[in-house]
Amino acid sequence: MVTDTGGIDDKSFNASSWQGMQEAQSADSSKVSVKYLQSSSSADYAPNISAFVGQKCGIIVTVGFLMAGATGTAAASNASSKFAIVDCAIASASCPTSSSGKATTPPKNVDSLVFNTVQDGFLGGYLAAGMTKTGKVATFGGEKLPTVTIYMDGFWDGVQYYNSKHHTHVTVLGWNEKSQSGEFTNSFTNLTMGQTITQQFITEGADIIFPVAGGVGLGAAKAVQDADNAAGTQKVNMMWVDTDGCISAAQYCKYFITSVEKGIQAAVKTAVLSAAKGSFKGGTYVGTLANGGVTLAPYHDFASKVPASLQAEINTIKQEIISGKIVPATKSPV
């Protein structure tokens, strides 16, 4: 596996991908042995991939939308090698296969693992709107990429849906789905920037924060913790992204109402095992609420704090998204 710049322990998509690799090894240790190379910058993507091609690895898993060009170029040049890429429908208009930035015919030796997170993002937004005491919630992204803004679109749209159902006026700070404008740290590693943006949201009255920025969310969590310590009572909470934050960032679990997850571990595990078993076919996997590829994590410490009526509404909306009765709005292609 080749990590993105967030690193192997980003508490988010790199860490989840590596866990999927390890789970594949545990499931079939006679055929699967895993290792990784870490990318400090985008300049490391191609050399790291090339290193594993040279080692004739059975499958090379690359992590993140930003690795599309390097992955597509390597796949096109090494037809006998197998690849999987997390968070990129390779060769789509939003995720090209070449470093030139042009979409081409998808290589048959690439398994694209993508997640329709507008769906569980919608549930997260609805939940946030139902839990806010100030009438203001907030979200921000790491970089302005489709895999980030799709979460933010869903969150924004879920809040609007709650407002329409309950005749409320909950405001979303940090993002507008219609104008596609909002707040970004322009980094998945700058925790200080995540803390600063979150502090500003709190100053503006937001009491629920949803960072879509990988490990930068730890900076947001620190700001939430500081705000509650200053107030002497827990008034600000948040939602984690990609993984169950109560597992990946357990020290902040008391502030996580839920986590808006995608099933990266299972998708990566399946891709690796398919290569090991000789059943790899390439193509695109899309995680949805219907197949369990995206979901809200358990409420953990908030299990007794989220009203039963709101939990019931969330369950109903989930089924209505699955059935197609509700189609969350997004400008991010899946």
C-alpha positions as CSV (number, residue, x, y, z in Angstrom):
1,M,0.0,0.0,0.0
2,V,1.1,3.5,-0.8
3,T,-0.2,6.2,1.6
4,D,-1.3,9.7,0.8
5,T,0.5,12.5,2.6
6,G,-1.8,12.1,5.6
7,G,0.3,9.1,6.7
8,I,-0.4,5.7,8.0
9,D,-1.8,6.9,11.3
10,D,-4.0,9.7,10.1
11,K,-7.0,8.3,12.1
12,S,-8.9,8.4,8.8
13,F,-8.7,6.9,5.2
14,N,-5.0,5.9,5.2
15,A,-5.3,4.2,8.6
16,S,-8.6,2.5,7.5
17,S,-7.0,1.3,4.3
18,W,-4.0,-0.2,6.1
19,Q,-6.4,-1.9,8.5
20,G,-8.1,-3.5,5.5
21,M,-4.7,-4.7,4.3
22,Q,-4.0,-6.2,7.7
23,E,-7.4,-7.9,7.8
24,A,-6.7,-9.4,4.4
25,Q,-3.4,-10.8,5.7
26,S,-5.2,-12.2,8.8
27,A,-7.9,-13.8,6.6
28,D,-5.4,-15.6,4.4
29,S,-1.9,-15.4,5.8
30,S,-0.7,-18.3,3.6
31,K,-1.2,-16.1,0.5
32,V,-1.2,-12.5,1.8
33,S,1.7,-10.5,3.3
34,V,1.3,-6.7,3.5
35,K,3.6,-3.7,3.7
36,Y,3.4,0.0,3.0
37,L,5.4,3.0,1.8
38,Q,4.5,6.4,3.2
39,S,4.3,9.5,1.0
40,S,5.6,12.8,2.5
41,S,4.5,14.8,-0.6
42,S,2.8,14.2,-3.9
43,A,6.3,13.8,-5.4
44,D,6.6,10.5,-3.6
45,Y,3.5,8.9,-5.3
46,A,5.0,7.7,-8.5
47,P,8.4,6.5,-7.0
48,N,6.6,4.6,-4.2
49,I,4.2,2.9,-6.7
50,S,7.2,2.1,-9.0
51,A,9.1,0.6,-6.1
52,F,6.2,-1.9,-5.5
53,V,5.8,-2.6,-9.2
54,G,9.5,-3.5,-9.2
55,Q,8.9,-5.8,-6.2
56,K,6.2,-7.6,-8.3
57,C,3.6,-7.1,-5.6
58,G,0.4,-9.1,-6.1
59,I,-1.7,-5.9,-5.8
60,I,-0.7,-2.3,-5.1
61,V,-3.3,-0.2,-3.1
62,T,-3.1,3.5,-3.4
63,V,-5.0,5.8,-1.1
64,G,-6.8,9.0,-2.0
65,F,-8.1,11.0,-4.9
66,L,-4.8,12.9,-5.3
67,M,-3.1,9.6,-6.3
68,A,-5.2,9.2,-9.4
69,G,-2.7,10.4,-11.9
70,A,0.2,8.4,-10.6
71,T,-1.9,5.3,-10.2
72,G,-3.4,5.6,-13.7
73,T,-0.1,6.1,-15.3
74,A,1.5,3.2,-13.5
75,A,-1.5,0.9,-14.3
76,A,-1.3,1.8,-18.0
77,S,2.4,1.2,-18.2
78,N,2.3,-2.1,-16.2
79,A,-0.6,-4.1,-17.6
80,S,0.4,-7.3,-15.7
81,S,0.3,-5.5,-12.3
82,K,-2.9,-5.1,-10.3
83,F,-4.0,-2.0,-8.5
84,A,-6.7,-0.7,-6.3
85,I,-7.3,3.0,-5.5
86,V,-9.3,4.3,-2.5
87,D,-11.6,7.3,-3.0
88,C,-11.3,7.5,-6.8
89,A,-13.5,6.3,-9.6
90,I,-10.5,6.2,-11.9
91,A,-11.0,7.4,-15.5
92,S,-14.2,9.3,-14.6
93,A,-14.4,13.0,-15.3
94,S,-13.5,13.7,-11.7
95,C,-10.7,11.2,-11.3
96,P,-8.5,10.9,-14.5
97,T,-6.2,8.0,-15.1
98,S,-3.2,9.9,-16.3
99,S,-1.0,12.5,-14.7
100,S,-1.9,14.8,-17.6
101,G,-5.3,15.2,-16.0
102,K,-7.2,13.7,-18.9
103,A,-9.8,11.0,-18.4
104,T,-9.1,7.9,-20.5
105,T,-10.4,4.4,-20.8
106,P,-10.3,2.8,-17.4
107,P,-7.4,0.3,-17.2
108,K,-8.7,-3.2,-16.6
109,N,-6.1,-3.8,-13.9
110,V,-7.5,-1.1,-11.5
111,D,-10.1,-1.7,-8.9
112,S,-11.7,1.7,-8.0
113,L,-13.1,1.8,-4.5
114,V,-15.5,4.8,-4.1
115,F,-18.2,5.7,-1.6
116,N,-21.5,7.5,-2.0
117,T,-21.0,9.5,1.2
118,V,-23.6,12.1,0.2
119,Q,-26.0,9.5,1.7
120,D,-24.6,9.2,5.2
121,G,-23.5,12.8,5.1
122,F,-27.2,13.6,4.7
123,L,-28.0,11.6,7.8
124,G,-25.3,13.4,9.7
125,G,-26.6,16.8,8.7
126,Y,-30.2,15.8,9.7
127,L,-28.9,14.5,13.0
128,A,-26.8,17.7,13.6
129,A,-29.9,19.9,12.9
130,G,-31.9,17.9,15.3
131,M,-29.3,18.1,18.1
132,T,-28.1,21.7,17.9
133,K,-29.1,24.1,20.7
134,T,-27.8,27.2,19.0
135,G,-29.4,26.7,15.6
136,K,-25.9,26.8,14.0
137,V,-23.8,23.8,12.8
138,A,-20.6,23.9,10.8
139,T,-18.5,21.8,8.4
140,F,-15.1,22.4,6.7
141,G,-12.9,20.4,4.4
142,G,-9.3,19.5,4.0
143,E,-8.9,20.1,0.3
144,K,-11.6,21.0,-2.2
145,L,-11.8,17.6,-3.8
146,P,-15.0,15.8,-4.9
147,T,-14.3,13.1,-2.2
148,V,-14.5,15.9,0.4
149,T,-17.2,18.1,-0.9
150,I,-19.6,15.1,-1.4
151,Y,-19.7,14.7,2.4
152,M,-20.2,18.4,2.8
153,D,-23.0,18.5,0.2
154,G,-24.8,15.7,2.1
155,F,-24.4,17.4,5.4
156,W,-25.7,20.7,4.1
157,D,-28.6,19.0,2.4
158,G,-29.5,17.0,5.4
159,V,-29.8,20.2,7.5
160,Q,-32.0,21.8,4.9
161,Y,-34.3,18.7,4.9
162,Y,-34.6,18.8,8.7
163,N,-35.5,22.5,8.4
164,S,-38.2,21.7,5.8
165,K,-39.7,18.9,8.0
166,H,-39.6,20.7,11.3
167,H,-40.0,24.3,10.2
168,T,-36.7,25.3,11.8
169,H,-34.0,27.6,10.5
170,V,-30.7,25.8,11.4
171,T,-27.8,27.4,9.6
172,V,-24.8,25.7,8.2
173,L,-21.5,27.5,8.5
174,G,-18.5,26.6,6.3
175,W,-20.3,25.2,3.2
176,N,-23.1,25.9,0.8
177,E,-24.1,23.0,-1.5
178,K,-25.7,25.3,-4.1
179,S,-22.8,27.7,-4.5
180,Q,-20.1,25.1,-3.7
181,S,-18.3,27.6,-1.5
182,G,-16.9,27.1,1.9
183,E,-14.0,26.7,4.3
184,F,-10.9,24.5,3.7
185,T,-7.7,24.0,5.5
186,N,-6.0,23.1,2.2
187,S,-4.3,20.3,4.0
188,F,-4.9,16.9,5.5
189,T,-2.1,17.3,8.0
190,N,-2.3,20.9,9.5
191,L,-4.0,20.3,12.8
192,T,-3.4,23.9,13.9
193,M,-5.5,25.2,10.9
194,G,-8.3,22.7,11.8
195,Q,-8.3,24.0,15.4
196,T,-8.3,27.7,14.2
197,I,-11.2,27.2,11.8
198,T,-13.2,25.3,14.5
199,Q,-12.5,28.0,17.1
200,Q,-13.9,30.6,14.6
201,F,-17.0,28.5,14.0
202,I,-17.6,28.2,17.8
203,T,-17.1,32.0,18.2
204,E,-19.8,32.4,15.5
205,G,-22.2,30.3,17.5
206,A,-21.9,26.8,16.0
207,D,-22.2,24.0,18.6
208,I,-21.8,21.0,16.3
209,I,-18.8,20.7,14.0
210,F,-18.2,18.2,11.1
211,P,-14.6,18.3,9.8
212,V,-14.0,16.5,6.5
213,A,-10.3,16.7,6.7
214,G,-8.8,13.4,7.8
215,G,-6.3,13.8,10.7
216,V,-6.9,17.6,10.7
217,G,-10.1,16.7,12.5
218,L,-7.9,16.2,15.6
219,G,-7.3,19.9,15.6
220,A,-11.1,20.5,15.5
221,A,-11.5,18.1,18.4
222,K,-8.9,20.0,20.4
223,A,-10.8,23.2,19.8
224,V,-14.1,21.6,20.9
225,Q,-12.4,20.2,24.0
226,D,-10.9,23.6,24.8
227,A,-14.3,25.4,24.4
228,D,-15.9,23.0,26.8
229,N,-13.1,23.3,29.3
230,A,-13.5,27.1,29.2
231,A,-17.2,26.9,29.6
232,G,-17.1,24.4,32.4
233,T,-19.8,22.3,30.7
234,Q,-20.1,20.4,27.5
235,K,-21.8,22.8,25.0
236,V,-20.0,22.0,21.8
237,N,-19.8,18.6,20.1
238,M,-18.8,17.2,16.7
239,M,-19.0,14.4,14.3
240,W,-15.9,12.4,13.0
241,V,-15.4,11.4,9.4
242,D,-14.4,8.2,7.5
243,T,-13.9,6.0,10.5
244,D,-15.6,5.5,13.9
245,G,-14.0,8.3,15.8
246,C,-14.6,6.6,19.2
247,I,-12.2,3.9,18.0
248,S,-9.7,5.9,15.9
249,A,-9.6,9.0,18.2
250,A,-11.0,7.5,21.4
251,Q,-9.6,10.3,23.5
252,Y,-12.3,12.6,22.1
253,C,-15.1,10.1,22.0
254,K,-17.2,12.1,24.6
255,Y,-17.6,14.9,22.0
256,F,-18.6,12.6,19.0
257,I,-22.3,12.5,18.5
258,T,-21.6,10.0,15.7
259,S,-19.1,9.4,12.9
260,V,-20.0,9.6,9.2
261,E,-18.3,6.5,8.0
262,K,-17.3,4.7,4.8
263,G,-16.4,1.1,4.7
264,I,-12.8,1.4,3.5
265,Q,-11.5,-1.5,5.5
266,A,-13.9,-4.0,4.0
267,A,-13.5,-2.7,0.4
268,V,-9.7,-2.9,0.6
269,K,-9.7,-6.3,2.3
270,T,-12.0,-7.6,-0.5
271,A,-9.8,-6.2,-3.2
272,V,-6.6,-7.7,-1.8
273,L,-8.2,-11.1,-1.2
274,S,-9.6,-11.1,-4.8
275,A,-6.0,-10.6,-6.1
276,A,-4.7,-13.3,-3.8
277,K,-7.4,-15.8,-4.9
278,G,-7.1,-15.0,-8.6
279,S,-10.6,-13.5,-8.9
280,F,-9.5,-9.9,-9.4
281,K,-11.5,-8.2,-12.2
282,G,-10.9,-4.5,-11.8
283,G,-13.8,-2.1,-12.3
284,T,-15.6,0.1,-9.8
285,Y,-17.1,-0.6,-6.4
286,V,-19.5,2.0,-5.0
287,G,-20.2,1.9,-1.2
288,T,-23.8,2.9,-0.4
289,L,-26.3,2.8,2.5
290,A,-27.9,-0.2,0.8
291,N,-24.7,-2.3,0.7
292,G,-23.3,-1.1,4.0
293,G,-20.4,0.7,2.3
294,V,-21.4,4.0,4.0
295,T,-23.1,4.4,7.4
296,L,-23.4,6.4,10.6
297,A,-21.4,4.9,13.4
298,P,-23.1,4.0,16.8
299,Y,-23.9,7.0,19.0
300,H,-21.7,5.7,21.8
301,D,-21.8,8.3,24.6
302,F,-24.7,10.0,23.0
303,A,-26.9,6.9,22.8
304,S,-29.1,8.2,25.6
305,K,-28.8,11.8,24.5
306,V,-30.1,11.6,21.0
307,P,-33.9,11.5,21.4
308,A,-35.6,8.3,20.5
309,S,-37.9,10.2,18.1
310,L,-34.8,11.6,16.2
311,Q,-33.2,8.2,16.0
312,A,-36.4,6.9,14.5
313,E,-36.5,9.7,12.0
314,I,-32.9,8.9,11.0
315,N,-33.7,5.2,10.5
316,T,-36.7,6.1,8.4
317,I,-34.7,8.6,6.2
318,K,-32.0,5.9,5.7
319,Q,-34.6,3.6,4.3
320,E,-36.0,6.4,2.1
321,I,-32.6,7.1,0.7
322,I,-32.1,3.4,0.0
323,S,-35.5,3.2,-1.8
324,G,-34.8,6.3,-3.8
325,K,-37.6,8.3,-2.3
326,I,-35.0,10.8,-1.0
327,V,-32.1,11.7,-3.3
328,P,-29.5,13.9,-1.5
329,A,-28.2,16.7,-3.7
330,T,-24.5,16.8,-4.6
331,K,-22.4,18.4,-7.3
332,S,-19.6,15.9,-6.6
333,P,-19.6,12.9,-9.0
334,V,-19.5,9.5,-7.4
